[in-house]
Structures are given as C-alpha cells and as structure tokens.
Amino acid sequence: MWKPGEVVASDRNDAIKNPDRSQTWASSWASSRWYTIAEVRKAAIVFLILSPLALAQKPLAKDPGAFDPEAPAATTARRAPLSPAGPAPHLPDGRPDFGGKGAWFPGFSGNIAETKWKGVKSADKQVEVPFLPWALDLFTERVETIGKDDPEAKCLPVGVPRYMFDPYAFQMVQFPDKVVFLFEGDNYPWRIVYTDGRKHPANVNPTWMGDAVGHYEGATLVVDVIGFNGLAWLDQAGHAQTEKAHIIERYTRTDSRTLHYEVTIDDPGAYSKSWVTSNTVNWRPGLELAEYVCNENEKSSIHMIGK
C-alpha cells in the first residue's frame, strides 16, 4: 500500500533525477486520483478567485447617445424667474397636499437606472440592476434596436413606474378615500389609488397599471402595486417587467415645488433581487393639462425599424 503524498513525492524526485523518465511521471501523476494537501488547497484558491468571474453579469448595452448627434445644441427657452420655494403644503386634516394651481412635470428620464441617457439628465442615481440572464439579453436587444418595439410608440400605456420618468405633465387629485392621477400623455389618461384601507383583491385582473392601494406615512404617500400584465417597459431604455412584479412607490413633496419619487421594484421574473431608483419631479405653477390623443394621425411607429 502507498500513501498519496509519498507516491507523488517519490515519483517527482525520481523524475528530477531521471529526466528521460519525466514524461512517464507526468502522465502517471496527471492520471492519478490522489493529490497532496498543498495541491488541493491551491486548486481551491484558484476556484474561489475565478468563480465570481464566471458568475459575473454580461456588460450592459451602451447608451445610444443624443437623439440627433448632428443637430445643433438645443437652446432652453427663458422662463420668468420663480419665487423661492415655500414649505410643502398640507391639507386641513394634516395629509400632504400634492395639488395646487399647476401640474407636476417629470422631465425625460429614459433610463431609470442611469443618471444620464440620450444626452440628457435621467434618474437621480445610477443603479446596478440585478438582471436575470434573459432580462439582460432582452434589455440589450431593446437598446441596440433603439426601442423599435416600445409599447408607447404603438400608443399603448407605459405602466408603472415609467409614467413618473416620462416627459408628460400630470396632476394628483386627492379625496378622503383615494388619489386620482390625471395624465397629459403616456397613453393613459388616469389612475386611481385607493387609500381607504382596502387590500388587493384575491384574484387581480392583470392590467398595464396594476392594482394599486395606498396609505399615508407622515408626509409620504405609499402605494403598493401588483397585478401587472407583463407587457409594459419600465422605461424607454427597455428594462423588462413581468406579471410577477410587485412595486412599492413613495411620493414625498419636499417643498412647494419639488416631488421626490422613489420606487422599489421587486420582480423575481426578471431580476434576482429587488432594486430601488428615484426621480425628482418639478412643479410647474399655472401649467394646465392639454389634450393628447396618441392614435390621432399617428405616423411615427412605422419608421421605428431599429436602425
């Protein structure tokens, strides 16, 4: 009988003393099922170093850049200077007041996980999205084909949370038992969030906007949303949403002209864990919602061919 360490050591010494037999020793040693403790330890270290690389996520698709790189730099229209922002208003019963004479305007945030997208400001912070492999592949395809299959381009609703990152004004009308969102665009004219203490129904009918129930936590409106149909994109860039999505939204009016929107996305169908992003939405005093009918004389989607 022989011990693993002794055989390897003796064969190695023999090979050193007899170079002409080194090939025979190498073949014998490689085919042996026995290894020294040092060799096993070294193999384990190599495995631990390389395994994170094997599990690493594929690189993200690159920002396609400005809408038209050859177009002259845009000039910002001058507006009358605004008076300093005042404190956040409240309703007589103490709830935060999300209304007033004007409307909220999110601006264009084409990628909810990046601070800049297509040459302009996007989300408040950069987020490392925990994609599942298929969701990352789909995201890459959507970016590289310039969003040619975007539901919004086909006059379909954008869903939640995208409407809080798209450049369309909206208003929030508060009642004792609900909050009604009125949208100027995004192919969806309204949304109702019930705040009367009800729970989600046992069998939710899947929709673009999902089933929303809310409550107030101090100065914040918290909205819990489930029941999505899985057809919407989370943003113009193309982050996926599935029917398993569960979204928590937090609306906080930090002063008279600022709405902080934070959303937690928990969608095990597309992401390995939940992730959080946010957007700062500005109040436009005096702004009134205009009529917007996407299907009326729509001529754009035919040109979206992914090039």
Number of C-alpha atoms within 10 A of each C-alpha: 3 6 9 14 14 11 16 18 12 11 19 16 13 14 17 13 11 10 11 10 13 17 11 12 19 14 10 13 16 10 9 12 8 15 14 14 11 10 11 11 11 10 11 11 11 10 11 10 10 10 10 10 9 8 8 8 13 11 8 13 15 10 16 14 12 12 11 10 10 7 8 7 8 6 6 6 6 6 6 6 6 9 6 8 11 11 12 17 19 14 11 8 7 10 17 22 18 24 17 16 11 16 25 26 22 22 19 19 27 25 24 29 23 20 17 20 23 18 14 14 15 25 21 19 15 15 15 11 19 15 20 15 14 13 19 23 14 14 20 20 16 21 20 17 14 19 20 19 16 21 18 19 21 16 18 17 22 26 26 21 25 20 23 28 26 21 16 20 26 25 23 19 15 18 11 10 13 17 20 15 16 18 23 20 23 24 21 21 15 15 16 17 20 20 21 13 11 12 13 14 9 6 7 12 12 14 17 19 24 23 22 21 22 24 20 14 12 11 17 18 20 21 20 19 21 21 23 24 18 19 18 26 24 21 25 24 26 24 22 23 26 19 20 16 22 19 22 19 22 19 18 22 24 17 14 19 20 21 21 17 22 20 20 17 20 19 19 17 18 21 22 14 14 15 16 18 19 23 21 19 19 18 24 17 14 10 15 15 17 11 10 15 15 17 11 8 7 12 10 9 15 10 9 14 11 13 9
